[in-house]
Structures are given as structure tokens and as C-alpha cells.
Amino acid sequence: MTHKAGYVNILGNPNVGKSTLMNALVGEKLSIITSKAQTTRHRILGIVNDENYQIVFSDTPGIIDQPAYKMHQVMNQFVETAFIDADLILFVVDITDNAHHETTIEKLKKSRVPVFILINKIDLSDQPALELAVGWWKEALPAAKIFPLSAILGHNVPYLLEQILDHLPESPPYFPKDELTDKSMRFFITEIIREKILMNYKQEIPYSVEVAVDSYEETATLIRIQAIIFAARDSQKAIIIGKQGAAIKKTGTMARIDIENFVGKKVFLELTVKVNKDWRDDDTMLKRFGYES
């Protein structure tokens, strides 16, 4: 039997459920999920292996139409790369969102690979609205296949996976068959911490901070992790720490529990906060955080 393998790149604007879909397709929580927009900042590969195929899913940041920082520019470069190396493009749209993103549509029209339009969050709408959305996308991108689904409930996800397999080229695997992702353990630790920041803080805080693992020591029974939360202003540092350290303690406890579930081992997590007002435009800091085009 022939072996299939290919890159399936997931695109979409912020807050359309790309990360939820990625995790549903891969079967593991690789991309952070919150109700806030622009939660994905990096290009994350999730690898699904079977005896006869390997699917390399790629979750990219949401497309930022007006980048405000160098960080945003690199995030958009991740998206551009996803257009280039794809064997199949999944463009996720939110059925409750009326914006149709003309710039991206023009790029998709020029795509040399198949495009699937995934109309997500159908559980939040009704049949007339779904029919209207399907009709709109059929007219906007006649060559694309359209799949209504609910990533959070798993509706139509197994069927989508079948269709993805049908469109994969014959190829040997790109990665060893026991690999789940291209990212390191340290990367996922920072993502888990950043997810808890997104959950626990409001307004600009989640978008103004980044996390780096400063120390990682593992024994047979325990992992000791020291991580730094970088904020853009002193006032943000104070909010992150909270009164008598209550806020950062809560964030650390939530992160530690999830990290322990992720690594399957007891974790000691220490969080500190530092201020670097220009980290989003600082090439050295961006490289440290993994923002490399």
C-alpha cells in the first residue's frame, strides 16, 4: 500500500477557533485556547501518524492586517510561509463573523494547492445563517470545498479528516513516526503559562507579555522550572504580581497543574516578572522567544 504525507496548513483571522480545530485534529492540546483573539503567536506543527500516512498540521497566528510591532511582522511571515509549503490549506472562518477578509481571499484564489473553507462554530448559529454563509463562500471561492463544522463539539471533524487524507500526495513521512510536534518541551511550558495569563488578566496585559523558561532541571521524580514573564511596563508588572503576590500565585498554580498533566511528572514552578518595554520590537528578545522568520 502506498504511503501518503503532506503539510496541511490551518489559516484564519484571530478568534475563529483555529487552535481548537488544530487540537481536535491532532488529538492533543498543542495550541492554547482562550476566548481572547490573537492567542497563537507561533507556527506550531502537530503531526498525526498512521501506518499508511503522516499529516503535518500547521497552526499559524491569525492574520494581522496592520502590524504594530516587529513581533506582528514575524507572525505574518509565519502565515506567508504556510501559504508556500502547503499541500492543502484549511481556511477557518467563524459563522458568527461578518468580516470576509478580502486580502486573504485574493491570496487563496491564487493558491496552487486545494483549499478547504471551514465554517466553524455552527453550534452558535442556525440553518438559515449557515446556508447564507455557505452560499457566500461558494461565490467568493468557487474552487474551494466548504465544510461546516464545530471544532469544539467535534461535529464534522472525522469527515474532514477523511477528506484531508484523500487530498494528501503520495510521499514518505517528513518526520519520525513517533514525533507529535516540532516544538520543544520548553516551548509548551511557556505556552501553558501564557494561556493562564490570557485567562487571568484583562485588557492589554495578555498582549503585552511574553514568557521564557530560564531554568529547567529534571530528575526521576520532579521537574524544577524557573520561568520569567516579561511585561512592557512597570504598571503591568504590578498587576501581574497582584496584591501580596496573589495574582501570580494563582497563575502559577494553574500553570503547574497543566504542566504536570502534560509531562506526567510532579513539577515545581517558580515565576518571576521582569520589565522590558521594547521586547516586541527588540530583535534579540524576539529571537529568544522564538520569533524567527
Residue pairs with C-beta under 8 A, 6 or more apart in sequence:
1 52
2 52
2 170
3 52
3 53
3 54
3 170
3 171
3 172
3 173
4 52
4 53
4 54
4 165
4 168
4 169
4 170
4 171
5 53
5 54
5 55
5 56
5 168
5 169
5 171
5 172
5 173
5 174
6 55
6 56
6 87
6 88
6 167
6 168
6 169
6 171
7 56
7 58
7 85
7 86
7 87
7 88
7 174
8 55
8 56
8 57
8 58
8 86
8 87
8 88
8 89
8 90
8 164
8 168
9 57
9 58
9 60
9 82
9 83
9 85
9 86
9 88
9 89
9 90
10 18
10 21
10 22
10 57
10 58
10 59
10 60
10 82
10 90
10 92
11 18
11 60
11 63
11 79
11 82
11 83
11 89
11 90
11 91
11 92
11 104
12 18
12 62
12 63
12 91
12 92
12 93
13 62
13 63
13 93
13 97
13 99
13 101
13 104
14 37
14 38
14 39
14 62
14 63
14 64
15 35
15 36
15 37
15 38
15 62
15 94
16 62
16 92
16 93
16 94
16 97
16 120
16 121
17 92
17 94
17 120
17 121
17 151
17 152
18 31
18 40
18 59
18 60
18 62
18 92
19 31
19 32
19 33
19 39
19 40
19 59
20 33
20 120
20 151
20 152
21 90
21 92
21 118
21 120
21 149
21 151
21 157
22 30
22 31
22 44
22 46
22 57
22 59
23 29
23 30
23 31
23 33
23 46
24 151
24 152
24 154
24 157
25 46
25 48
25 55
25 57
25 157
25 160
25 161
26 46
26 47
26 48
26 57
26 180
27 48
28 46
28 180
29 262
30 44
30 46
30 59
30 180
30 181
30 183
30 188
31 39
31 40
31 44
31 46
31 59
31 191
32 39
32 40
32 191
32 192
32 194
32 195
32 198
33 39
33 195
34 195
34 198
34 199
36 198
36 206
37 62
38 61
38 62
38 64
38 207
39 195
39 198
40 59
40 60
40 61
40 62
41 61
41 71
41 75
41 291
42 61
42 75
42 78
42 183
42 187
42 290
42 291
43 58
43 59
43 60
43 61
43 78
43 81
43 82
44 58
44 59
44 181
44 182
44 183
45 56
45 57
45 58
45 181
45 182
45 183
46 56
46 57
46 58
46 59
46 180
46 181
47 54
47 55
47 56
47 57
47 175
47 179
47 180
47 181
47 182
48 54
48 55
48 57
49 173
49 177
49 178
49 179
53 165
53 168
54 173
54 174
54 175
54 177
55 164
55 165
55 168
56 174
56 175
58 82
58 86
60 78
60 79
60 82
61 75
61 76
61 78
61 79
63 76
63 79
63 101
63 103
63 104
64 72
64 75
64 76
65 103
67 73
67 75
67 76
69 280
69 281
70 280
70 281
70 282
70 283
70 286
70 291
71 280
71 281
71 286
71 291
72 280
74 286
74 291
74 292
74 293
75 291
77 293
78 293
81 293
82 89
83 89
83 107
83 111
86 111
86 113
87 113
87 167
87 168
87 169
88 113
88 114
88 115
88 116
88 164
88 167
88 168
89 108
89 111
89 113
89 114
89 115
89 116
90 116
90 118
90 164
91 104
91 108
91 115
91 116
91 117
91 118
91 144
92 118
92 120
93 100
93 101
93 117
93 118
93 119
93 120
93 133
93 137
94 120
94 121
95 119
95 120
95 121
95 122
95 124
95 125
95 129
95 130
95 133
95 148
96 121
96 124
96 125
100 136
100 140
105 140
105 141
108 115
108 141
108 144
109 141
109 143
114 144
114 145
114 167
115 141
115 143
115 144
115 145
116 144
116 145
116 146
116 147
116 160
116 163
116 164
117 137
117 141
117 144
117 145
117 146
117 147
118 147
118 149
118 160
119 130
119 133
119 134
119 137
119 146
119 147
119 148
119 149
120 149
120 150
120 151
121 150
121 151
121 152
122 130
122 148
122 149
122 150
122 155
123 150
123 152
123 153
123 155
125 133
130 148
133 148
134 146
134 148
137 144
137 146
138 146
145 163
147 156
147 159
147 160
147 163
148 156
149 155
149 156
149 157
149 160
150 156
151 157
175 182
185 216
185 263
186 213
186 216
187 290
188 262
189 213
189 216
189 225
189 227
189 259
189 262
190 210
190 211
190 212
190 213
190 227
191 211
192 255
192 258
192 259
192 262
193 211
193 227
193 229
193 251
193 255
193 271
194 206
194 209
194 210
194 211
195 255
195 258
196 251
196 254
196 255
196 258
197 205
197 206
197 209
197 211
197 229
197 240
197 251
198 206
199 254
200 247
200 250
200 251
200 254
201 239
201 240
201 247
204 236
205 231
205 236
205 239
205 240
208 231
208 232
208 233
208 236
209 229
209 230
209 231
209 232
209 236
209 240
210 229
210 230
210 279
210 285
210 289
211 227
211 228
211 229
211 230
212 227
212 228
212 230
212 288
212 289
213 225
213 226
213 227
214 226
214 227
214 228
215 224
215 225
215 226
216 223
216 224
216 225
216 226
217 223
217 224
217 225
218 224
218 265
221 265
221 266
222 265
222 266
222 267
222 268
223 259
223 263
223 265
223 266
223 267
223 268
224 267
224 268
224 270
225 259
225 267
225 268
225 269
225 270
226 270
226 272
227 269
227 270
227 271
227 272
228 271
228 272
228 273
228 274
229 240
229 248
229 271
229 272
229 273
229 274
230 273
230 274
230 275
230 276
230 279
230 285
231 237
231 240
231 273
231 274
231 275
231 276
232 275
232 276
232 277
232 278
232 279
232 280
233 275
233 277
234 275
236 275
237 273
237 274
237 275
239 247
240 247
240 248
240 251
240 273
241 247
241 248
241 273
242 248
242 249
242 250
248 271
248 273
251 271
252 269
252 270
252 271
255 269
255 271
256 267
256 268
256 269
259 267
259 269
260 266
260 267
276 282
276 285
278 285
279 285
279 286
279 289
280 286
286 292
